[in-house]
Structures are given as structure tokens and as C-alpha cells.
Amino acid sequence: MKRLLLLLAAAGLLSACAAPSSPRWLLETDAALNAWREAWLGGDERVASHELALARREVGRGGDATLMARIELTVCAAQVASLAANGCSPFQPLAADAGASENAYAAWLAGANIAAEQLPAVQRRAWQSGATADLAAIADPLSRLLAAAMLRQSGRLPDDAHALAIDTAAEQGWRRPLLAWLAADRDRLLARGEDAAAAERQRRIERIVASGR
């Protein structure tokens, strides 16, 4: 059976969605994971919870630890990109039976140092250079946010890359990462004594929160 190629396109680990000729369960897994991503990034917890449960159920039909791990790593990557990492605990029970690439990727998301060649190609150049231009060159917006978040986690994110991350989330209408990156930039600016710029970030946060009530 053709192996599942899931949405770690968002994270860069894998590169495609299921093909139209794939089995029905695989297509439904892929569709549910796409729907989960948009709902979760948009801040719709109810829909996100439903779609993630569906994706997990469908991919769990075969009990393949590597495929199941890719679901959890997709979730973890979106959380990291939204500055909401929680340790990726759902991946841990699958780690022993998942593939080497999945384990290396999980280690990277957790902040471990891994060889650059173990990273997905879409992440590699930005991770190595730490340059805003290389972040901007990442075409997929969630991959771009993830690369920025990983650089921030390592203390290597350039100051001007905060605006890039904010603009990336705003352009997609992704409420969750947008609020997180605005808050992170507000705090950065406050720490530098740039009170006026920090206040602008706070007002924008308040407008977004008010719009969702």
C-alpha cells in the first residue's frame, strides 16, 4: 500500500498530500488533518478537536507507528510555529516504533541539536543561516513560521524577523499564531525600552481579541 504523505508539508518533513488514487482512509486522514490545521491556527477549538480526532482515528486503522507519529508531529510543528509548544507528549509512545526521520524531527522540535542534513530541506537553509531573507524565501507560510519559531527558541532570530512572522500569520488570517507573535514582539520591544512600538503591538492584540468576541 502506498505510504501516507501527510501535512508535514506544513513542517517540511514530508512533501505532499495523499494522491487521488490513494485508499479512502488515507484521503480522509489527509483531509481531516488539513481541516484541523486551518481550524486550530484560526483559533476554532471545537472544529479543530473534531478534525484531529478524525485524523487520528483514520490513520490508526492500520496501527502503523510511523504514520501515526506523523500526525502528532504535524500537530507539534503547528504548536511550535504558534509559540505554543507543549513537549509533543502524544509522540512519545510512538517514538520507539516510528522512523529515524520522525525521531530526528521530534528531537529538533524539542530543541535538540541535530545534524543539518537531518532537517527537512525547506527548513535547512534558514536554520543554518539564521537570516531573515532565508526565512522570507520559504514559500509555505506555516513552514516559515516554524523556522522562525525554531530560530527564536535557539536565541538566533533576527529582530526584523518578528515583523515577518507577524505579517505571515496576518496574511493567512491565522489568529492563534498572530496573537502569539504579536505578544512575543511586544515583550521584546518592552525589554528594549521601545514603549511606543510595544504599545502599538498591544493595541493590535486588543483589536484582534475584540473582533473574535
Sequence and secondary structure as in RCSB ss.txt:
>XXXX:A:sequence
MKRLLLLLAAAGLLSACAAPSSPRWLLETDAALNAWREAWLGGDERVASHELALARREVGRGGDATLMARIELTV
CAAQVASLAANGCSPFQPLAADAGASENAYAAWLAGANIAAEQLPAVQRRAWQSGATADLAAIADPLSRLLAAAM
LRQSGRLPDDAHALAIDTAAEQGWRRPLLAWLAADRDRLLARGEDAAAAERQRRIERIVASGR
>XXXX:A:secstr
      STTTTTSS     TTS HHHHHHHHHHHHHHHHHHHT HHHHHHHHHHHHHHHTTS  HHHHHHHHHHH
HHHHHHTT     GGGGGGGGGS HHHHHHHHHHTT    GGGS HHHHHHHHH  HHHHHT  SHHHHHHHHHH
HHHTT   TTHHHHHHHHHHHHT HHHHHHHHHHHHHHHHHTT HHHHHHHHHHHHHHHHHT 
